């Protein structure tokens, strides 16, 4: 079940994906695009998936957790 924190974090990641990749993965990329992670038939979904064009192209899977 998505919580308020999840929605806020998704919005922040989608607002500047390049900055998140630099901070979390120390990867300075030219471009990054959020991918659709709405899996309406499955209760679990990723917080964020970012597609980075290559070469080599790759996908960053970001799961934010708090206590």
N, CA, C and O atoms as a CHARMM CRD file, in Angstrom:
* protein
*
  268
    1    1 UNK  N      0.84000  -1.16900   0.00000 PROA 1      0.00000
    2    1 UNK  CA     0.00000   0.00000   0.00000 PROA 1      0.00000
    3    1 UNK  C      0.89200   1.24200   0.00000 PROA 1      0.00000
    4    1 UNK  O      1.77900   1.37600   0.84400 PROA 1      0.00000
    5    2 UNK  N      0.65700   2.13100  -0.93400 PROA 2      0.00000
    6    2 UNK  CA     1.45500   3.34900  -1.04000 PROA 2      0.00000
    7    2 UNK  C      1.13400   4.30200   0.10300 PROA 2      0.00000
    8    2 UNK  O     -0.02200   4.45800   0.49600 PROA 2      0.00000
    9    3 UNK  N      2.14900   4.91900   0.61500 PROA 3      0.00000
   10    3 UNK  CA     2.01800   5.89500   1.69600 PROA 3      0.00000
   11    3 UNK  C      2.33100   7.28500   1.15700 PROA 3      0.00000
   12    3 UNK  O      2.85500   7.41800   0.05100 PROA 3      0.00000
   13    4 UNK  N      2.01500   8.32000   1.93000 PROA 4      0.00000
   14    4 UNK  CA     2.27900   9.69400   1.52700 PROA 4      0.00000
   15    4 UNK  C      3.75600   9.89500   1.22800 PROA 4      0.00000
   16    4 UNK  O      4.10800  10.57300   0.26300 PROA 4      0.00000
   17    5 UNK  N      4.62600   9.30800   2.05300 PROA 5      0.00000
   18    5 UNK  CA     6.06000   9.43800   1.84800 PROA 5      0.00000
   19    5 UNK  C      6.46900   8.89000   0.49000 PROA 5      0.00000
   20    5 UNK  O      7.30400   9.48600  -0.18900 PROA 5      0.00000
   21    6 UNK  N      5.89200   7.76200   0.08200 PROA 6      0.00000
   22    6 UNK  CA     6.20600   7.16000  -1.21600 PROA 6      0.00000
   23    6 UNK  C      5.85300   8.10700  -2.36300 PROA 6      0.00000
   24    6 UNK  O      6.65100   8.30200  -3.28000 PROA 6      0.00000
   25    7 UNK  N      4.66600   8.68700  -2.31000 PROA 7      0.00000
   26    7 UNK  CA     4.22500   9.58000  -3.38100 PROA 7      0.00000
   27    7 UNK  C      5.10400  10.82200  -3.45900 PROA 7      0.00000
   28    7 UNK  O      5.44700  11.27300  -4.55200 PROA 7      0.00000
   29    8 UNK  N      5.46700  11.37200  -2.31900 PROA 8      0.00000
   30    8 UNK  CA     6.32800  12.55900  -2.29300 PROA 8      0.00000
   31    8 UNK  C      7.69500  12.24900  -2.87400 PROA 8      0.00000
   32    8 UNK  O      8.22800  13.02200  -3.67000 PROA 8      0.00000
   33    9 UNK  N      8.26000  11.12400  -2.48000 PROA 9      0.00000
   34    9 UNK  CA     9.58100  10.73800  -2.97400 PROA 9      0.00000
   35    9 UNK  C      9.54000  10.49600  -4.47600 PROA 9      0.00000
   36    9 UNK  O     10.45200  10.91600  -5.18700 PROA 9      0.00000
   37   10 UNK  N      8.50000   9.82700  -4.97600 PROA 10     0.00000
   38   10 UNK  CA     8.37000   9.59900  -6.41700 PROA 10     0.00000
   39   10 UNK  C      8.34000  10.92600  -7.16600 PROA 10     0.00000
   40   10 UNK  O      8.99100  11.07000  -8.20000 PROA 10     0.00000
   41   11 UNK  N      7.58800  11.89600  -6.64900 PROA 11     0.00000
   42   11 UNK  CA     7.51200  13.20800  -7.28900 PROA 11     0.00000
   43   11 UNK  C      8.87500  13.89100  -7.31400 PROA 11     0.00000
   44   11 UNK  O      9.24500  14.49700  -8.32000 PROA 11     0.00000
   45   12 UNK  N      9.62100  13.80000  -6.22300 PROA 12     0.00000
   46   12 UNK  CA    10.94900  14.41100  -6.16900 PROA 12     0.00000
   47   12 UNK  C     11.91100  13.74800  -7.15400 PROA 12     0.00000
   48   12 UNK  O     12.67600  14.43400  -7.83300 PROA 12     0.00000
   49   13 UNK  N     11.87600  12.42700  -7.23100 PROA 13     0.00000
   50   13 UNK  CA    12.76000  11.70200  -8.15300 PROA 13     0.00000
   51   13 UNK  C     12.41600  12.06300  -9.59400 PROA 13     0.00000
   52   13 UNK  O     13.31200  12.29200 -10.40700 PROA 13     0.00000
   53   14 UNK  N     11.13000  12.11500  -9.91400 PROA 14     0.00000
   54   14 UNK  CA    10.71800  12.42800 -11.27800 PROA 14     0.00000
   55   14 UNK  C     11.00700  13.87900 -11.64700 PROA 14     0.00000
   56   14 UNK  O     11.15300  14.18800 -12.83000 PROA 14     0.00000
   57   15 UNK  N     11.09200  14.77100 -10.67100 PROA 15     0.00000
   58   15 UNK  CA    11.34600  16.18200 -10.96600 PROA 15     0.00000
   59   15 UNK  C     12.78600  16.42900 -11.42500 PROA 15     0.00000
   60   15 UNK  O     13.02600  17.35200 -12.20400 PROA 15     0.00000
   61   16 UNK  N     13.74100  15.62900 -10.96400 PROA 16     0.00000
   62   16 UNK  CA    15.14100  15.79100 -11.36900 PROA 16     0.00000
   63   16 UNK  C     15.87400  14.45300 -11.27300 PROA 16     0.00000
   64   16 UNK  O     16.68000  14.25400 -10.36400 PROA 16     0.00000
   65   17 UNK  N     15.60200  13.53600 -12.20100 PROA 17     0.00000
   66   17 UNK  CA    16.20600  12.20200 -12.11300 PROA 17     0.00000
   67   17 UNK  C     17.73000  12.21000 -12.21400 PROA 17     0.00000
   68   17 UNK  O     18.38600  11.37900 -11.58600 PROA 17     0.00000
   69   18 UNK  N     18.30300  13.12300 -12.98300 PROA 18     0.00000
   70   18 UNK  CA    19.76600  13.17600 -13.11200 PROA 18     0.00000
   71   18 UNK  C     20.42700  13.45700 -11.76800 PROA 18     0.00000
   72   18 UNK  O     21.45000  12.85200 -11.44600 PROA 18     0.00000
   73   19 UNK  N     19.86200  14.35800 -10.98600 PROA 19     0.00000
   74   19 UNK  CA    20.43100  14.68800  -9.68000 PROA 19     0.00000
   75   19 UNK  C     20.37900  13.48700  -8.74200 PROA 19     0.00000
   76   19 UNK  O     21.32400  13.25200  -7.98900 PROA 19     0.00000
   77   20 UNK  N     19.29700  12.73000  -8.77500 PROA 20     0.00000
   78   20 UNK  CA    19.18200  11.54100  -7.91800 PROA 20     0.00000
   79   20 UNK  C     20.20800  10.48800  -8.30900 PROA 20     0.00000
   80   20 UNK  O     20.78600   9.83900  -7.43700 PROA 20     0.00000
   81   21 UNK  N     20.44300  10.30700  -9.60600 PROA 21     0.00000
   82   21 UNK  CA    21.45100   9.34200 -10.04400 PROA 21     0.00000
   83   21 UNK  C     22.84500   9.76600  -9.60100 PROA 21     0.00000
   84   21 UNK  O     23.67100   8.92400  -9.24900 PROA 21     0.00000
   85   22 UNK  N     23.10400  11.06700  -9.61800 PROA 22     0.00000
   86   22 UNK  CA    24.40700  11.55800  -9.18400 PROA 22     0.00000
   87   22 UNK  C     24.60500  11.33300  -7.68700 PROA 22     0.00000
   88   22 UNK  O     25.67800  10.90600  -7.26300 PROA 22     0.00000
   89   23 UNK  N     23.58800  11.61400  -6.89000 PROA 23     0.00000
   90   23 UNK  CA    23.70400  11.46800  -5.43500 PROA 23     0.00000
   91   23 UNK  C     23.72900  10.00100  -5.01100 PROA 23     0.00000
   92   23 UNK  O     24.57000   9.60700  -4.20300 PROA 23     0.00000
   93   24 UNK  N     22.82900   9.20000  -5.53800 PROA 24     0.00000
   94   24 UNK  CA    22.70200   7.81200  -5.08700 PROA 24     0.00000
   95   24 UNK  C     23.72600   6.86200  -5.69300 PROA 24     0.00000
   96   24 UNK  O     24.20900   5.95300  -5.01800 PROA 24     0.00000
   97   25 UNK  N     24.05900   7.06900  -6.96600 PROA 25     0.00000
   98   25 UNK  CA    24.92200   6.11500  -7.66700 PROA 25     0.00000
   99   25 UNK  C     26.24200   6.72300  -8.12300 PROA 25     0.00000
  100   25 UNK  O     27.06800   6.03700  -8.72600 PROA 25     0.00000
  101   26 UNK  N     26.44300   7.99200  -7.84100 PROA 26     0.00000
  102   26 UNK  CA    27.63900   8.71300  -8.28500 PROA 26     0.00000
  103   26 UNK  C     27.83500   8.58000  -9.79200 PROA 26     0.00000
  104   26 UNK  O     28.95400   8.40700 -10.27400 PROA 26     0.00000
  105   27 UNK  N     26.72900   8.66400 -10.52300 PROA 27     0.00000
  106   27 UNK  CA    26.73900   8.56900 -11.97800 PROA 27     0.00000
  107   27 UNK  C     26.23600   9.89200 -12.55500 PROA 27     0.00000
  108   27 UNK  O     25.07000  10.24200 -12.37600 PROA 27     0.00000
  109   28 UNK  N     27.10500  10.62400 -13.24400 PROA 28     0.00000
  110   28 UNK  CA    26.71400  11.86200 -13.90800 PROA 28     0.00000
  111   28 UNK  C     26.34200  11.50800 -15.34000 PROA 28     0.00000
  112   28 UNK  O     27.21700  11.26800 -16.17200 PROA 28     0.00000
  113   29 UNK  N     25.04900  11.47500 -15.62900 PROA 29     0.00000
  114   29 UNK  CA    24.56100  11.04800 -16.94000 PROA 29     0.00000
  115   29 UNK  C     24.02800  12.24100 -17.71400 PROA 29     0.00000
  116   29 UNK  O     23.65300  13.25500 -17.12600 PROA 29     0.00000
  117   30 UNK  N     23.99500  12.11500 -19.03800 PROA 30     0.00000
  118   30 UNK  CA    23.47300  13.18600 -19.88300 PROA 30     0.00000
  119   30 UNK  C     21.96800  13.32500 -19.75300 PROA 30     0.00000
  120   30 UNK  O     21.43600  14.43400 -19.71800 PROA 30     0.00000
  121   31 UNK  N     21.28800  12.19300 -19.68200 PROA 31     0.00000
  122   31 UNK  CA    19.82700  12.22400 -19.56100 PROA 31     0.00000
  123   31 UNK  C     19.33300  10.98300 -18.83700 PROA 31     0.00000
  124   31 UNK  O     19.98500   9.93900 -18.82600 PROA 31     0.00000
  125   32 UNK  N     18.17000  11.12900 -18.23600 PROA 32     0.00000
  126   32 UNK  CA    17.49800  10.01700 -17.56000 PROA 32     0.00000
  127   32 UNK  C     16.00700  10.30100 -17.60100 PROA 32     0.00000
  128   32 UNK  O     15.57900  11.44300 -17.43300 PROA 32     0.00000
  129   33 UNK  N     15.23100   9.27600 -17.82200 PROA 33     0.00000
  130   33 UNK  CA    13.78600   9.44300 -17.92200 PROA 33     0.00000
  131   33 UNK  C     13.07600   8.48200 -16.98000 PROA 33     0.00000
  132   33 UNK  O     13.40000   7.29600 -16.93900 PROA 33     0.00000
  133   34 UNK  N     12.10300   8.99300 -16.22100 PROA 34     0.00000
  134   34 UNK  CA    11.31700   8.10000 -15.36300 PROA 34     0.00000
  135   34 UNK  C     10.51400   7.12500 -16.21600 PROA 34     0.00000
  136   34 UNK  O     10.01600   7.47900 -17.28500 PROA 34     0.00000
  137   35 UNK  N     10.39600   5.90100 -15.73200 PROA 35     0.00000
  138   35 UNK  CA     9.60300   4.88900 -16.41000 PROA 35     0.00000
  139   35 UNK  C      8.29300   4.70200 -15.65400 PROA 35     0.00000
  140   35 UNK  O      8.22100   4.96200 -14.45300 PROA 35     0.00000
  141   36 UNK  N      7.27100   4.25600 -16.35000 PROA 36     0.00000
  142   36 UNK  CA     5.97900   3.99600 -15.71800 PROA 36     0.00000
  143   36 UNK  C      6.09700   2.76800 -14.82300 PROA 36     0.00000
  144   36 UNK  O      6.40100   1.67600 -15.30300 PROA 36     0.00000
  145   37 UNK  N      5.85600   2.94200 -13.52400 PROA 37     0.00000
  146   37 UNK  CA     5.94300   1.82300 -12.58900 PROA 37     0.00000
  147   37 UNK  C      4.58400   1.50700 -11.97300 PROA 37     0.00000
  148   37 UNK  O      4.50500   0.83000 -10.94800 PROA 37     0.00000
  149   38 UNK  N      3.52300   1.99300 -12.59200 PROA 38     0.00000
  150   38 UNK  CA     2.17900   1.73500 -12.08100 PROA 38     0.00000
  151   38 UNK  C      1.74900   0.33900 -12.48500 PROA 38     0.00000
  152   38 UNK  O      1.35100   0.10000 -13.62500 PROA 38     0.00000
  153   39 UNK  N      1.83300  -0.57600 -11.53800 PROA 39     0.00000
  154   39 UNK  CA     1.43500  -1.96100 -11.77400 PROA 39     0.00000
  155   39 UNK  C      0.10100  -2.18100 -11.05600 PROA 39     0.00000
  156   39 UNK  O      0.06200  -2.74200  -9.96200 PROA 39     0.00000
  157   40 UNK  N     -0.97200  -1.74100 -11.67300 PROA 40     0.00000
  158   40 UNK  CA    -2.26700  -1.71800 -11.00500 PROA 40     0.00000
  159   40 UNK  C     -2.77200  -3.10100 -10.60000 PROA 40     0.00000
  160   40 UNK  O     -3.62500  -3.20500  -9.71800 PROA 40     0.00000
  161   41 UNK  N     -2.26500  -4.15700 -11.22000 PROA 41     0.00000
  162   41 UNK  CA    -2.72900  -5.49300 -10.86000 PROA 41     0.00000
  163   41 UNK  C     -1.86400  -6.13100  -9.77800 PROA 41     0.00000
  164   41 UNK  O     -2.17200  -7.22400  -9.30400 PROA 41     0.00000
  165   42 UNK  N     -0.79400  -5.46200  -9.38800 PROA 42     0.00000
  166   42 UNK  CA     0.12100  -5.98400  -8.38100 PROA 42     0.00000
  167   42 UNK  C      0.20400  -4.97400  -7.25100 PROA 42     0.00000
  168   42 UNK  O      0.31600  -3.77400  -7.50200 PROA 42     0.00000
  169   43 UNK  N      0.15200  -5.44500  -6.00200 PROA 43     0.00000
  170   43 UNK  CA     0.18000  -4.51500  -4.87800 PROA 43     0.00000
  171   43 UNK  C      1.54900  -3.89400  -4.66600 PROA 43     0.00000
  172   43 UNK  O      1.64000  -2.76000  -4.19700 PROA 43     0.00000
  173   44 UNK  N      2.60500  -4.60100  -4.99600 PROA 44     0.00000
  174   44 UNK  CA     3.95500  -4.05000  -4.82500 PROA 44     0.00000
  175   44 UNK  C      4.39400  -3.36400  -6.10500 PROA 44     0.00000
  176   44 UNK  O      4.20000  -3.89400  -7.19900 PROA 44     0.00000
  177   45 UNK  N      4.97600  -2.20500  -5.97000 PROA 45     0.00000
  178   45 UNK  CA     5.53300  -1.52900  -7.12200 PROA 45     0.00000
  179   45 UNK  C      6.79600  -0.80700  -6.70500 PROA 45     0.00000
  180   45 UNK  O      6.98800  -0.51000  -5.52600 PROA 45     0.00000
  181   46 UNK  N      7.64400  -0.52600  -7.65400 PROA 46     0.00000
  182   46 UNK  CA     8.89300   0.16700  -7.36200 PROA 46     0.00000
  183   46 UNK  C      8.61400   1.62300  -7.05400 PROA 46     0.00000
  184   46 UNK  O      7.67400   2.21000  -7.59000 PROA 46     0.00000
  185   47 UNK  N      9.43800   2.21200  -6.18400 PROA 47     0.00000
  186   47 UNK  CA     9.31400   3.64100  -5.93900 PROA 47     0.00000
  187   47 UNK  C      9.65500   4.41800  -7.20400 PROA 47     0.00000
  188   47 UNK  O      8.95300   5.36300  -7.56400 PROA 47     0.00000
  189   48 UNK  N     10.73100   4.02100  -7.87700 PROA 48     0.00000
  190   48 UNK  CA    11.10900   4.70400  -9.11000 PROA 48     0.00000
  191   48 UNK  C     12.00700   3.83200  -9.96300 PROA 48     0.00000
  192   48 UNK  O     12.87900   3.12500  -9.45800 PROA 48     0.00000
  193   49 UNK  N     11.77800   3.89400 -11.26800 PROA 49     0.00000
  194   49 UNK  CA    12.65500   3.28300 -12.25200 PROA 49     0.00000
  195   49 UNK  C     13.06300   4.39700 -13.20000 PROA 49     0.00000
  196   49 UNK  O     12.21500   5.10300 -13.74500 PROA 49     0.00000
  197   50 UNK  N     14.36800   4.54900 -13.39400 PROA 50     0.00000
  198   50 UNK  CA    14.87800   5.57000 -14.28900 PROA 50     0.00000
  199   50 UNK  C     15.63200   4.89800 -15.42100 PROA 50     0.00000
  200   50 UNK  O     16.54200   4.10200 -15.19000 PROA 50     0.00000
  201   51 UNK  N     15.24400   5.22700 -16.65300 PROA 51     0.00000
  202   51 UNK  CA    15.91700   4.66000 -17.81500 PROA 51     0.00000
  203   51 UNK  C     17.00400   5.62800 -18.26700 PROA 51     0.00000
  204   51 UNK  O     16.74700   6.81300 -18.48200 PROA 51     0.00000
  205   52 UNK  N     18.22300   5.10700 -18.41000 PROA 52     0.00000
  206   52 UNK  CA    19.36700   5.91100 -18.81800 PROA 52     0.00000
  207   52 UNK  C     19.85400   5.37700 -20.16300 PROA 52     0.00000
  208   52 UNK  O     20.24700   4.21500 -20.26200 PROA 52     0.00000
  209   53 UNK  N     19.83000   6.23000 -21.21300 PROA 53     0.00000
  210   53 UNK  CA    20.29900   5.76400 -22.51300 PROA 53     0.00000
  211   53 UNK  C     21.80700   5.55300 -22.51200 PROA 53     0.00000
  212   53 UNK  O     22.52900   6.20000 -21.75300 PROA 53     0.00000
  213   54 UNK  N     22.27600   4.66100 -23.35100 PROA 54     0.00000
  214   54 UNK  CA    23.68300   4.27200 -23.35600 PROA 54     0.00000
  215   54 UNK  C     24.48900   4.98500 -24.39900 PROA 54     0.00000
  216   54 UNK  O     24.10300   6.05700 -24.86300 PROA 54     0.00000
  217   55 UNK  N     25.59700   4.41100 -24.77200 PROA 55     0.00000
  218   55 UNK  CA    25.98100   3.05500 -24.41800 PROA 55     0.00000
  219   55 UNK  C     26.75500   3.00100 -23.10600 PROA 55     0.00000
  220   55 UNK  O     27.49100   3.94500 -22.82100 PROA 55     0.00000
  221   56 UNK  N     26.64000   2.00600 -22.32900 PROA 56     0.00000
  222   56 UNK  CA    25.54500   1.04100 -22.36700 PROA 56     0.00000
  223   56 UNK  C     24.31700   1.63700 -21.68900 PROA 56     0.00000
  224   56 UNK  O     24.44200   2.38500 -20.72000 PROA 56     0.00000
  225   57 UNK  N     23.15700   1.31300 -22.18600 PROA 57     0.00000
  226   57 UNK  CA    21.93500   1.78800 -21.53800 PROA 57     0.00000
  227   57 UNK  C     21.67900   0.95400 -20.28400 PROA 57     0.00000
  228   57 UNK  O     22.05200  -0.21700 -20.21900 PROA 57     0.00000
  229   58 UNK  N     21.04600   1.56500 -19.30200 PROA 58     0.00000
  230   58 UNK  CA    20.77700   0.85400 -18.05300 PROA 58     0.00000
  231   58 UNK  C     19.55200   1.43800 -17.37500 PROA 58     0.00000
  232   58 UNK  O     19.06400   2.50400 -17.75300 PROA 58     0.00000
  233   59 UNK  N     19.06100   0.72700 -16.36800 PROA 59     0.00000
  234   59 UNK  CA    17.88700   1.14300 -15.60200 PROA 59     0.00000
  235   59 UNK  C     18.26500   1.19200 -14.13400 PROA 59     0.00000
  236   59 UNK  O     18.85400   0.25200 -13.60000 PROA 59     0.00000
  237   60 UNK  N     17.92100   2.29400 -13.48700 PROA 60     0.00000
  238   60 UNK  CA    18.14700   2.42900 -12.03700 PROA 60     0.00000
  239   60 UNK  C     16.83300   2.15800 -11.32900 PROA 60     0.00000
  240   60 UNK  O     15.80700   2.75800 -11.65000 PROA 60     0.00000
  241   61 UNK  N     16.87100   1.26200 -10.37600 PROA 61     0.00000
  242   61 UNK  CA    15.70100   0.90400  -9.55500 PROA 61     0.00000
  243   61 UNK  C     15.91500   1.51200  -8.19200 PROA 61     0.00000
  244   61 UNK  O     16.84700   1.12800  -7.48500 PROA 61     0.00000
  245   62 UNK  N     15.07200   2.45400  -7.80400 PROA 62     0.00000
  246   62 UNK  CA    15.23900   3.15900  -6.53000 PROA 62     0.00000
  247   62 UNK  C     14.08100   2.80700  -5.60500 PROA 62     0.00000
  248   62 UNK  O     12.91600   3.00700  -5.95000 PROA 62     0.00000
  249   63 UNK  N     14.40700   2.28400  -4.43800 PROA 63     0.00000
  250   63 UNK  CA    13.43800   1.98600  -3.37900 PROA 63     0.00000
  251   63 UNK  C     13.82300   2.79900  -2.15700 PROA 63     0.00000
  252   63 UNK  O     14.88700   2.58000  -1.57900 PROA 63     0.00000
  253   64 UNK  N     12.98300   3.72500  -1.75800 PROA 64     0.00000
  254   64 UNK  CA    13.26300   4.57100  -0.61000 PROA 64     0.00000
  255   64 UNK  C     12.57000   3.96600   0.59300 PROA 64     0.00000
  256   64 UNK  O     11.39800   3.59700   0.52300 PROA 64     0.00000
  257   65 UNK  N     13.30500   3.86300   1.71600 PROA 65     0.00000
  258   65 UNK  CA    12.74800   3.29400   2.93700 PROA 65     0.00000
  259   65 UNK  C     12.99500   4.25000   4.09600 PROA 65     0.00000
  260   65 UNK  O     14.00700   4.95000   4.13700 PROA 65     0.00000
  261   66 UNK  N     12.06900   4.26600   5.02000 PROA 66     0.00000
  262   66 UNK  CA    12.23400   5.09200   6.21500 PROA 66     0.00000
  263   66 UNK  C     11.65700   4.34200   7.41100 PROA 66     0.00000
  264   66 UNK  O     10.87100   3.40800   7.25700 PROA 66     0.00000
  265   67 UNK  N     12.06300   4.76900   8.59900 PROA 67     0.00000
  266   67 UNK  CA    11.52600   4.16400   9.81300 PROA 67     0.00000
  267   67 UNK  C     11.06900   5.25700  10.75500 PROA 67     0.00000
  268   67 UNK  O     10.58000   4.96700  11.84600 PROA 67     0.00000
